[in-house]
Amino acid sequence: MQSPVIDKLADERKDVKFTKMDVDANPDTPKKFGIMAIPTLIVKKDGKVVEQLVGYQSKEQLETTLSKYTD
């Protein structure tokens, strides 16, 4: 599952804001972002989507992705 990886990163990376969404409770949001599969992770910087990751991402993969957008 993706959630434990996100939770661990959220504990370690106080410089990054992590949020989760229940797509069943918010059906319009996946349409807005063109989400076709779960899990989909959206990386935003300065309020703009900079990357969208589909499928399970390991902690190492997410750290690599985040390093592209953080100082």
Backbone atoms as SQL, in Angstrom:
CREATE TABLE atoms (id INTEGER PRIMARY KEY, chain TEXT, resi INTEGER, resn TEXT, atom TEXT, x REAL, y REAL, z REAL);
INSERT INTO atoms VALUES
  (1, 'A', 1, 'MET', 'N', 0.824, -1.200, 0.000),
  (2, 'A', 1, 'MET', 'CA', 0.000, 0.000, 0.000),
  (3, 'A', 1, 'MET', 'C', 0.864, 1.259, 0.000),
  (4, 'A', 2, 'GLN', 'N', 0.362, 2.279, -0.621),
  (5, 'A', 2, 'GLN', 'CA', 1.087, 3.541, -0.730),
  (6, 'A', 2, 'GLN', 'C', 1.045, 4.352, 0.562),
  (7, 'A', 3, 'SER', 'N', -0.029, 4.244, 1.297),
  (8, 'A', 3, 'SER', 'CA', -0.232, 5.093, 2.467),
  (9, 'A', 3, 'SER', 'C', 0.890, 5.021, 3.506),
  (10, 'A', 4, 'PRO', 'N', 1.399, 3.846, 3.869),
  (11, 'A', 4, 'PRO', 'CA', 2.496, 3.816, 4.851),
  (12, 'A', 4, 'PRO', 'C', 3.755, 4.535, 4.369),
  (13, 'A', 5, 'VAL', 'N', 4.026, 4.471, 3.082),
  (14, 'A', 5, 'VAL', 'CA', 5.199, 5.165, 2.525),
  (15, 'A', 5, 'VAL', 'C', 5.011, 6.673, 2.657),
  (16, 'A', 6, 'ILE', 'N', 3.832, 7.141, 2.314),
  (17, 'A', 6, 'ILE', 'CA', 3.530, 8.582, 2.425),
  (18, 'A', 6, 'ILE', 'C', 3.614, 9.026, 3.882),
  (19, 'A', 7, 'ASP', 'N', 3.046, 8.230, 4.785),
  (20, 'A', 7, 'ASP', 'CA', 3.087, 8.587, 6.208),
  (21, 'A', 7, 'ASP', 'C', 4.518, 8.693, 6.713),
  (22, 'A', 8, 'LYS', 'N', 5.371, 7.757, 6.326),
  (23, 'A', 8, 'LYS', 'CA', 6.776, 7.786, 6.762),
  (24, 'A', 8, 'LYS', 'C', 7.486, 9.019, 6.222),
  (25, 'A', 9, 'LEU', 'N', 7.278, 9.324, 4.936),
  (26, 'A', 9, 'LEU', 'CA', 7.902, 10.515, 4.357),
  (27, 'A', 9, 'LEU', 'C', 7.382, 11.789, 5.016),
  (28, 'A', 10, 'ALA', 'N', 6.093, 11.822, 5.310),
  (29, 'A', 10, 'ALA', 'CA', 5.517, 13.004, 5.964),
  (30, 'A', 10, 'ALA', 'C', 6.158, 13.240, 7.333),
  (31, 'A', 11, 'ASP', 'N', 6.479, 12.157, 8.035),
  (32, 'A', 11, 'ASP', 'CA', 7.158, 12.285, 9.337),
  (33, 'A', 11, 'ASP', 'C', 8.584, 12.791, 9.175),
  (34, 'A', 12, 'GLU', 'N', 9.239, 12.375, 8.099),
  (35, 'A', 12, 'GLU', 'CA', 10.648, 12.723, 7.887),
  (36, 'A', 12, 'GLU', 'C', 10.847, 14.061, 7.188),
  (37, 'A', 13, 'ARG', 'N', 9.933, 14.425, 6.320),
  (38, 'A', 13, 'ARG', 'CA', 10.109, 15.615, 5.471),
  (39, 'A', 13, 'ARG', 'C', 9.154, 16.728, 5.898),
  (40, 'A', 14, 'LYS', 'N', 9.568, 17.513, 6.841),
  (41, 'A', 14, 'LYS', 'CA', 8.727, 18.618, 7.321),
  (42, 'A', 14, 'LYS', 'C', 8.716, 19.782, 6.332),
  (43, 'A', 15, 'ASP', 'N', 9.600, 19.743, 5.321),
  (44, 'A', 15, 'ASP', 'CA', 9.650, 20.801, 4.309),
  (45, 'A', 15, 'ASP', 'C', 8.660, 20.566, 3.168),
  (46, 'A', 16, 'VAL', 'N', 7.953, 19.430, 3.208),
  (47, 'A', 16, 'VAL', 'CA', 7.007, 19.069, 2.151),
  (48, 'A', 16, 'VAL', 'C', 5.646, 18.843, 2.793),
  (49, 'A', 17, 'LYS', 'N', 4.601, 19.348, 2.161),
  (50, 'A', 17, 'LYS', 'CA', 3.245, 19.127, 2.656),
  (51, 'A', 17, 'LYS', 'C', 2.646, 17.934, 1.917),
  (52, 'A', 18, 'PHE', 'N', 2.194, 16.946, 2.678),
  (53, 'A', 18, 'PHE', 'CA', 1.567, 15.759, 2.123),
  (54, 'A', 18, 'PHE', 'C', 0.087, 15.779, 2.480),
  (55, 'A', 19, 'THR', 'N', -0.759, 15.501, 1.516),
  (56, 'A', 19, 'THR', 'CA', -2.188, 15.380, 1.771),
  (57, 'A', 19, 'THR', 'C', -2.705, 14.132, 1.067),
  (58, 'A', 20, 'LYS', 'N', -3.804, 13.608, 1.579),
  (59, 'A', 20, 'LYS', 'CA', -4.437, 12.438, 0.980),
  (60, 'A', 20, 'LYS', 'C', -5.889, 12.794, 0.689),
  (61, 'A', 21, 'MET', 'N', -6.442, 12.108, -0.295),
  (62, 'A', 21, 'MET', 'CA', -7.824, 12.373, -0.643),
  (63, 'A', 21, 'MET', 'C', -8.566, 11.074, -0.887),
  (64, 'A', 22, 'ASP', 'N', -9.771, 10.995, -0.370),
  (65, 'A', 22, 'ASP', 'CA', -10.670, 9.884, -0.638),
  (66, 'A', 22, 'ASP', 'C', -11.412, 10.217, -1.930),
  (67, 'A', 23, 'VAL', 'N', -11.046, 9.555, -3.013),
  (68, 'A', 23, 'VAL', 'CA', -11.644, 9.882, -4.309),
  (69, 'A', 23, 'VAL', 'C', -13.110, 9.507, -4.377),
  (70, 'A', 24, 'ASP', 'N', -13.547, 8.557, -3.555),
  (71, 'A', 24, 'ASP', 'CA', -14.966, 8.216, -3.529),
  (72, 'A', 24, 'ASP', 'C', -15.797, 9.341, -2.916),
  (73, 'A', 25, 'ALA', 'N', -15.229, 10.024, -1.948),
  (74, 'A', 25, 'ALA', 'CA', -15.919, 11.138, -1.298),
  (75, 'A', 25, 'ALA', 'C', -15.773, 12.442, -2.078),
  (76, 'A', 26, 'ASN', 'N', -14.821, 12.492, -3.007),
  (77, 'A', 26, 'ASN', 'CA', -14.539, 13.695, -3.797),
  (78, 'A', 26, 'ASN', 'C', -14.447, 13.331, -5.282),
  (79, 'A', 27, 'PRO', 'N', -15.533, 12.901, -5.905),
  (80, 'A', 27, 'PRO', 'CA', -15.462, 12.373, -7.273),
  (81, 'A', 27, 'PRO', 'C', -15.096, 13.397, -8.347),
  (82, 'A', 28, 'ASP', 'N', -15.259, 14.667, -8.094),
  (83, 'A', 28, 'ASP', 'CA', -14.928, 15.668, -9.113),
  (84, 'A', 28, 'ASP', 'C', -13.429, 15.928, -9.227),
  (85, 'A', 29, 'THR', 'N', -12.699, 15.739, -8.138),
  (86, 'A', 29, 'THR', 'CA', -11.266, 16.027, -8.145),
  (87, 'A', 29, 'THR', 'C', -10.484, 15.118, -9.085),
  (88, 'A', 30, 'PRO', 'N', -10.709, 13.807, -9.082),
  (89, 'A', 30, 'PRO', 'CA', -9.973, 12.973, -10.047),
  (90, 'A', 30, 'PRO', 'C', -10.225, 13.389, -11.496),
  (91, 'A', 31, 'LYS', 'N', -11.443, 13.776, -11.800),
  (92, 'A', 31, 'LYS', 'CA', -11.751, 14.252, -13.156),
  (93, 'A', 31, 'LYS', 'C', -10.947, 15.503, -13.478),
  (94, 'A', 32, 'LYS', 'N', -10.866, 16.406, -12.525),
  (95, 'A', 32, 'LYS', 'CA', -10.154, 17.670, -12.724),
  (96, 'A', 32, 'LYS', 'C', -8.685, 17.445, -13.088),
  (97, 'A', 33, 'PHE', 'N', -8.069, 16.430, -12.470),
  (98, 'A', 33, 'PHE', 'CA', -6.651, 16.162, -12.696),
  (99, 'A', 33, 'PHE', 'C', -6.406, 15.025, -13.685),
  (100, 'A', 34, 'GLY', 'N', -7.465, 14.486, -14.268),
  (101, 'A', 34, 'GLY', 'CA', -7.315, 13.412, -15.240),
  (102, 'A', 34, 'GLY', 'C', -6.837, 12.107, -14.628),
  (103, 'A', 35, 'ILE', 'N', -7.197, 11.868, -13.389),
  (104, 'A', 35, 'ILE', 'CA', -6.765, 10.652, -12.695),
  (105, 'A', 35, 'ILE', 'C', -7.599, 9.474, -13.177),
  (106, 'A', 36, 'MET', 'N', -6.893, 8.443, -13.646),
  (107, 'A', 36, 'MET', 'CA', -7.551, 7.251, -14.177),
  (108, 'A', 36, 'MET', 'C', -7.239, 6.013, -13.345),
  (109, 'A', 37, 'ALA', 'N', -6.264, 6.095, -12.442),
  (110, 'A', 37, 'ALA', 'CA', -5.855, 4.937, -11.649),
  (111, 'A', 37, 'ALA', 'C', -5.493, 5.375, -10.232),
  (112, 'A', 38, 'ILE', 'N', -5.651, 4.433, -9.319),
  (113, 'A', 38, 'ILE', 'CA', -5.313, 4.670, -7.924),
  (114, 'A', 38, 'ILE', 'C', -4.245, 3.651, -7.549),
  (115, 'A', 39, 'PRO', 'N', -3.159, 4.042, -6.919),
  (116, 'A', 39, 'PRO', 'CA', -2.856, 5.390, -6.464),
  (117, 'A', 39, 'PRO', 'C', -2.274, 6.268, -7.569),
  (118, 'A', 40, 'THR', 'N', -2.613, 7.523, -7.505),
  (119, 'A', 40, 'THR', 'CA', -1.983, 8.562, -8.309),
  (120, 'A', 40, 'THR', 'C', -1.486, 9.623, -7.349),
  (121, 'A', 41, 'LEU', 'N', -0.245, 9.975, -7.477),
  (122, 'A', 41, 'LEU', 'CA', 0.356, 11.001, -6.626),
  (123, 'A', 41, 'LEU', 'C', 0.620, 12.228, -7.478),
  (124, 'A', 42, 'ILE', 'N', 0.213, 13.365, -6.974),
  (125, 'A', 42, 'ILE', 'CA', 0.404, 14.622, -7.688),
  (126, 'A', 42, 'ILE', 'C', 1.411, 15.458, -6.911),
  (127, 'A', 43, 'VAL', 'N', 2.445, 15.881, -7.590),
  (128, 'A', 43, 'VAL', 'CA', 3.469, 16.725, -6.984),
  (129, 'A', 43, 'VAL', 'C', 3.222, 18.142, -7.480),
  (130, 'A', 44, 'LYS', 'N', 3.070, 19.060, -6.528),
  (131, 'A', 44, 'LYS', 'CA', 2.837, 20.465, -6.875),
  (132, 'A', 44, 'LYS', 'C', 3.970, 21.305, -6.309),
  (133, 'A', 45, 'LYS', 'N', 4.314, 22.331, -7.042),
  (134, 'A', 45, 'LYS', 'CA', 5.287, 23.320, -6.558),
  (135, 'A', 45, 'LYS', 'C', 4.724, 24.693, -6.897),
  (136, 'A', 46, 'ASP', 'N', 4.700, 25.548, -5.912),
  (137, 'A', 46, 'ASP', 'CA', 4.151, 26.894, -6.080),
  (138, 'A', 46, 'ASP', 'C', 2.728, 26.848, -6.634),
  (139, 'A', 47, 'GLY', 'N', 1.953, 25.836, -6.185),
  (140, 'A', 47, 'GLY', 'CA', 0.553, 25.734, -6.568),
  (141, 'A', 47, 'GLY', 'C', 0.300, 25.129, -7.936),
  (142, 'A', 48, 'LYS', 'N', 1.353, 24.725, -8.631),
  (143, 'A', 48, 'LYS', 'CA', 1.200, 24.158, -9.971),
  (144, 'A', 48, 'LYS', 'C', 1.640, 22.704, -9.976),
  (145, 'A', 49, 'VAL', 'N', 0.903, 21.872, -10.718),
  (146, 'A', 49, 'VAL', 'CA', 1.273, 20.467, -10.855),
  (147, 'A', 49, 'VAL', 'C', 2.558, 20.379, -11.675),
  (148, 'A', 50, 'VAL', 'N', 3.573, 19.741, -11.097),
  (149, 'A', 50, 'VAL', 'CA', 4.841, 19.586, -11.802),
  (150, 'A', 50, 'VAL', 'C', 5.107, 18.137, -12.184),
  (151, 'A', 51, 'GLU', 'N', 4.396, 17.216, -11.535),
  (152, 'A', 51, 'GLU', 'CA', 4.584, 15.808, -11.862),
  (153, 'A', 51, 'GLU', 'C', 3.390, 15.016, -11.348),
  (154, 'A', 52, 'GLN', 'N', 3.040, 13.974, -12.086),
  (155, 'A', 52, 'GLN', 'CA', 1.967, 13.080, -11.681),
  (156, 'A', 52, 'GLN', 'C', 2.501, 11.654, -11.783),
  (157, 'A', 53, 'LEU', 'N', 2.434, 10.923, -10.679),
  (158, 'A', 53, 'LEU', 'CA', 2.973, 9.569, -10.602),
  (159, 'A', 53, 'LEU', 'C', 1.818, 8.588, -10.447),
  (160, 'A', 54, 'VAL', 'N', 1.777, 7.586, -11.294),
  (161, 'A', 54, 'VAL', 'CA', 0.692, 6.606, -11.264),
  (162, 'A', 54, 'VAL', 'C', 1.245, 5.262, -10.808),
  (163, 'A', 55, 'GLY', 'N', 0.527, 4.628, -9.881),
  (164, 'A', 55, 'GLY', 'CA', 0.945, 3.338, -9.361),
  (165, 'A', 55, 'GLY', 'C', 1.784, 3.500, -8.110),
  (166, 'A', 56, 'TYR', 'N', 2.073, 2.361, -7.491),
  (167, 'A', 56, 'TYR', 'CA', 2.851, 2.364, -6.254),
  (168, 'A', 56, 'TYR', 'C', 4.236, 2.963, -6.488),
  (169, 'A', 57, 'GLN', 'N', 4.651, 3.806, -5.551),
  (170, 'A', 57, 'GLN', 'CA', 5.986, 4.417, -5.578),
  (171, 'A', 57, 'GLN', 'C', 6.693, 4.062, -4.273),
  (172, 'A', 58, 'SER', 'N', 7.893, 3.536, -4.381),
  (173, 'A', 58, 'SER', 'CA', 8.670, 3.230, -3.176),
  (174, 'A', 58, 'SER', 'C', 9.120, 4.537, -2.521),
  (175, 'A', 59, 'LYS', 'N', 9.567, 4.421, -1.297),
  (176, 'A', 59, 'LYS', 'CA', 10.081, 5.598, -0.578),
  (177, 'A', 59, 'LYS', 'C', 11.253, 6.206, -1.343),
  (178, 'A', 60, 'GLU', 'N', 12.120, 5.359, -1.863),
  (179, 'A', 60, 'GLU', 'CA', 13.284, 5.838, -2.611),
  (180, 'A', 60, 'GLU', 'C', 12.867, 6.570, -3.886),
  (181, 'A', 61, 'GLN', 'N', 11.872, 6.036, -4.580),
  (182, 'A', 61, 'GLN', 'CA', 11.376, 6.696, -5.804),
  (183, 'A', 61, 'GLN', 'C', 10.800, 8.065, -5.476),
  (184, 'A', 62, 'LEU', 'N', 10.036, 8.140, -4.398),
  (185, 'A', 62, 'LEU', 'CA', 9.438, 9.417, -4.015),
  (186, 'A', 62, 'LEU', 'C', 10.494, 10.413, -3.562),
  (187, 'A', 63, 'GLU', 'N', 11.494, 9.944, -2.850),
  (188, 'A', 63, 'GLU', 'CA', 12.580, 10.843, -2.444),
  (189, 'A', 63, 'GLU', 'C', 13.302, 11.412, -3.662),
  (190, 'A', 64, 'THR', 'N', 13.520, 10.588, -4.672),
  (191, 'A', 64, 'THR', 'CA', 14.154, 11.049, -5.903),
  (192, 'A', 64, 'THR', 'C', 13.293, 12.101, -6.593),
  (193, 'A', 65, 'THR', 'N', 12.000, 11.844, -6.665),
  (194, 'A', 65, 'THR', 'CA', 11.085, 12.805, -7.291),
  (195, 'A', 65, 'THR', 'C', 11.065, 14.112, -6.505),
  (196, 'A', 66, 'LEU', 'N', 10.934, 14.029, -5.203),
  (197, 'A', 66, 'LEU', 'CA', 10.881, 15.243, -4.380),
  (198, 'A', 66, 'LEU', 'C', 12.175, 16.046, -4.466),
  (199, 'A', 67, 'SER', 'N', 13.302, 15.365, -4.609),
  (200, 'A', 67, 'SER', 'CA', 14.572, 16.077, -4.669),
  (201, 'A', 67, 'SER', 'C', 14.675, 16.975, -5.896),
  (202, 'A', 68, 'LYS', 'N', 13.899, 16.684, -6.911),
  (203, 'A', 68, 'LYS', 'CA', 13.904, 17.540, -8.116),
  (204, 'A', 68, 'LYS', 'C', 13.228, 18.879, -7.867),
  (205, 'A', 69, 'TYR', 'N', 12.379, 18.947, -6.846),
  (206, 'A', 69, 'TYR', 'CA', 11.568, 20.155, -6.635),
  (207, 'A', 69, 'TYR', 'C', 11.801, 20.853, -5.309),
  (208, 'A', 70, 'THR', 'N', 12.689, 20.300, -4.485),
  (209, 'A', 70, 'THR', 'CA', 12.981, 20.943, -3.202),
  (210, 'A', 70, 'THR', 'C', 14.443, 21.372, -3.177),
  (211, 'A', 71, 'ASP', 'N', 14.718, 22.339, -2.359),
  (212, 'A', 71, 'ASP', 'CA', 16.088, 22.872, -2.256),
  (213, 'A', 71, 'ASP', 'C', 16.940, 22.052, -1.329);
